[in-house]
């Protein structure tokens, strides 16, 4: 049973949130939700603290296994038409990454972002949305990489691997490490030379 004003635990960040202005929707109308019951749908206005799939509880450490995130099939570089607007571009890309509209990778070396999608038309859709919603023209360009794998392993092993493969290392919008590759040979090399490192085409999400 939900009541307006109650404090809930945001499981992903382990921070308390006071839900002061929840809204309930009915057709095109909306009104403040003083209380809600199982099955009701409410909206929680916030300034970016919440992501799609996040869990709020009354204190329980409840974690929900999300659908796995799959590696994209196409990668391109994305740059703002105006280099001074790179921060605006980052904000836009992070929003779309949280929506699941694209995978966004920030290489550890160099500037710009690598965007991963399933179909080539998604690049056109993203460019259109960024310009429409943020007033920011962008351009997509071929990337030197054509594959991405999430990296896991012990901290010491990860630090060593990242240091020795800087040109391939990036982070996603959750700040998790990603290995960007050009050839299957790169993946085979990692499996041979770094048996303690795991490269995965999927990322298990916990909310």
C-alpha positions as CSV (number, residue, x, y, z in Angstrom):
1,X,0.0,0.0,0.0
2,X,1.6,3.3,-1.2
3,X,0.9,6.7,0.5
4,X,2.1,10.0,-0.8
5,X,5.0,11.4,1.1
6,X,6.4,8.0,2.2
7,X,10.1,7.5,2.0
8,X,11.3,4.6,-0.1
9,X,14.7,2.9,-0.6
10,X,16.1,3.3,-4.1
11,X,17.8,-0.2,-4.4
12,X,20.3,0.6,-7.1
13,X,21.8,3.5,-5.2
14,X,20.8,2.5,-1.7
15,X,19.5,6.0,-1.1
16,X,16.2,7.1,0.5
17,X,13.7,9.0,-1.7
18,X,10.7,10.9,-0.4
19,X,7.9,10.5,-3.0
20,X,6.1,13.8,-2.6
21,X,4.3,14.4,-5.9
22,X,3.3,11.1,-7.4
23,X,0.6,11.3,-10.1
24,X,-2.0,8.9,-11.2
25,X,-3.1,8.7,-14.9
26,X,-6.6,8.2,-16.2
27,X,-6.9,8.5,-19.9
28,X,-5.5,12.0,-20.7
29,X,-6.0,13.3,-17.2
30,X,-3.6,13.1,-14.3
31,X,-3.9,14.0,-10.6
32,X,-1.9,13.7,-7.4
33,X,-2.0,10.2,-6.0
34,X,-2.5,10.3,-2.3
35,X,-2.4,6.5,-2.2
36,X,-2.2,3.6,-4.5
37,X,-2.7,-0.2,-4.3
38,X,-1.3,-3.2,-6.0
39,X,-2.1,-3.0,-9.7
40,X,-2.3,0.8,-9.8
41,X,0.1,2.8,-12.0
42,X,1.6,6.0,-10.8
43,X,4.2,8.4,-12.2
44,X,7.1,9.7,-10.0
45,X,8.5,13.0,-11.2
46,X,12.3,13.1,-10.6
47,X,15.4,14.8,-12.0
48,X,17.2,11.8,-13.4
49,X,17.6,9.7,-10.2
50,X,15.4,7.0,-11.5
51,X,16.0,4.7,-14.5
52,X,13.7,2.4,-16.4
53,X,13.6,-0.9,-14.4
54,X,14.7,0.6,-11.0
55,X,13.2,-0.9,-7.8
56,X,11.8,1.1,-4.9
57,X,11.1,-0.7,-1.6
58,X,10.2,0.2,2.0
59,X,13.7,-0.9,3.0
60,X,14.1,-4.4,1.7
61,X,17.2,-5.2,-0.4
62,X,15.1,-6.6,-3.1
63,X,16.9,-7.1,-6.4
64,X,15.1,-8.1,-9.6
65,X,16.9,-9.8,-12.4
66,X,16.3,-7.8,-15.6
67,X,16.4,-9.1,-19.2
68,X,20.0,-9.5,-20.3
69,X,21.5,-6.7,-22.4
70,X,22.8,-8.0,-25.7
71,X,25.9,-6.6,-27.5
72,X,25.0,-4.4,-30.5
73,X,25.6,-5.6,-34.0
74,X,26.6,-2.2,-35.5
75,X,28.9,0.4,-34.1
76,X,29.5,4.0,-35.2
77,X,31.2,7.1,-33.8
78,X,28.9,9.9,-32.8
79,X,30.0,13.6,-32.6
80,X,28.2,16.9,-32.1
81,X,28.1,19.2,-35.0
82,X,29.3,21.9,-32.6
83,X,32.3,20.6,-30.6
84,X,31.3,23.0,-27.7
85,X,28.1,21.0,-27.2
86,X,29.8,17.8,-26.3
87,X,28.3,17.8,-22.8
88,X,24.8,18.3,-24.2
89,X,25.5,15.3,-26.5
90,X,26.6,13.2,-23.5
91,X,23.4,14.0,-21.7
92,X,21.3,13.1,-24.7
93,X,23.1,9.8,-25.3
94,X,22.9,8.8,-21.6
95,X,19.1,9.3,-21.8
96,X,18.8,7.1,-24.8
97,X,21.0,4.4,-23.3
98,X,18.9,4.3,-20.2
99,X,15.8,4.0,-22.4
100,X,17.4,1.0,-24.1
101,X,17.3,2.8,-27.5
102,X,21.0,2.3,-28.0
103,X,24.2,1.2,-26.3
104,X,26.6,4.0,-25.6
105,X,30.3,3.4,-25.1
106,X,32.9,6.0,-24.1
107,X,36.4,5.0,-25.1
108,X,39.1,5.5,-22.5
109,X,41.4,7.0,-25.2
110,X,40.2,9.9,-27.4
111,X,37.0,11.9,-27.4
112,X,33.6,11.2,-28.7
113,X,31.3,8.2,-28.2
114,X,30.8,4.9,-29.9
115,X,27.1,4.1,-30.4
116,X,25.9,0.5,-30.8
117,X,22.6,-0.6,-32.3
118,X,20.9,-3.6,-33.9
119,X,19.8,-2.1,-37.2
120,X,21.3,0.7,-39.3
121,X,18.0,2.7,-39.4
122,X,18.4,3.3,-35.6
123,X,21.3,5.7,-36.3
124,X,18.9,7.9,-38.4
125,X,16.2,7.7,-35.6
126,X,18.8,8.7,-32.9
127,X,20.1,11.6,-35.0
128,X,16.6,12.9,-35.6
129,X,15.6,12.6,-31.9
130,X,18.7,14.3,-30.6
131,X,18.2,17.2,-32.9
132,X,14.4,17.4,-32.2
133,X,14.6,16.9,-28.4
134,X,17.9,18.7,-27.7
135,X,18.3,21.0,-30.6
136,X,21.7,19.4,-31.3
137,X,22.7,18.3,-34.8
138,X,25.0,15.3,-34.7
139,X,26.8,13.1,-37.2
140,X,27.5,9.4,-37.2
141,X,30.7,8.1,-38.7
142,X,32.2,4.7,-39.3
143,X,34.0,3.4,-36.3
144,X,37.3,1.5,-36.2
145,X,35.5,-1.1,-34.0
146,X,32.8,-3.5,-35.1
147,X,32.1,-5.6,-31.9
148,X,31.7,-5.0,-28.2
149,X,32.1,-7.4,-25.2
150,X,31.5,-6.7,-21.5
151,X,34.5,-7.5,-19.3
152,X,34.4,-9.2,-16.0
153,X,37.1,-10.6,-13.6
154,X,38.9,-9.8,-10.3
155,X,39.8,-6.2,-9.7
156,X,43.6,-6.8,-9.9
157,X,43.1,-8.8,-13.2
158,X,40.8,-6.1,-14.6
159,X,43.3,-3.3,-13.8
160,X,46.2,-5.2,-15.5
161,X,44.1,-6.1,-18.5
162,X,42.8,-2.5,-18.9
163,X,46.3,-1.1,-18.6
164,X,47.7,-3.5,-21.3
165,X,44.8,-3.0,-23.7
166,X,44.0,0.7,-23.3
167,X,43.2,1.2,-27.0
168,X,40.3,-1.3,-26.8
169,X,38.8,-0.3,-23.4
170,X,35.6,1.7,-23.0
171,X,32.8,2.1,-20.4
172,X,29.1,1.9,-20.9
173,X,26.4,4.2,-19.4
174,X,26.6,2.2,-16.1
175,X,30.4,2.7,-16.1
176,X,31.0,-1.0,-16.6
177,X,34.1,-2.0,-18.6
178,X,33.7,-2.9,-22.3
179,X,36.2,-4.4,-24.7
180,X,35.8,-2.9,-28.2
181,X,37.2,-5.0,-31.0
182,X,37.9,-5.0,-34.8
183,X,38.5,-8.7,-35.3
184,X,37.6,-12.1,-33.9
185,X,41.3,-12.5,-33.5
186,X,41.2,-9.9,-30.7
187,X,38.7,-11.9,-28.8
188,X,40.7,-15.1,-29.4
189,X,43.8,-13.4,-28.1
190,X,42.2,-12.3,-24.9
191,X,40.8,-15.8,-24.2
192,X,44.3,-17.2,-24.9
193,X,46.5,-14.6,-23.1
194,X,44.1,-13.6,-20.2
195,X,42.3,-16.8,-19.1
196,X,41.2,-15.0,-15.9
197,X,39.2,-12.4,-17.9
198,X,35.8,-13.1,-19.2
199,X,34.4,-11.4,-22.3
200,X,30.6,-11.6,-22.6
201,X,28.2,-10.7,-25.5
202,X,25.4,-10.2,-22.9
203,X,25.2,-8.2,-19.7
204,X,23.1,-9.4,-16.8
205,X,21.2,-6.5,-15.2
206,X,20.1,-6.4,-11.6
207,X,17.7,-3.7,-10.4
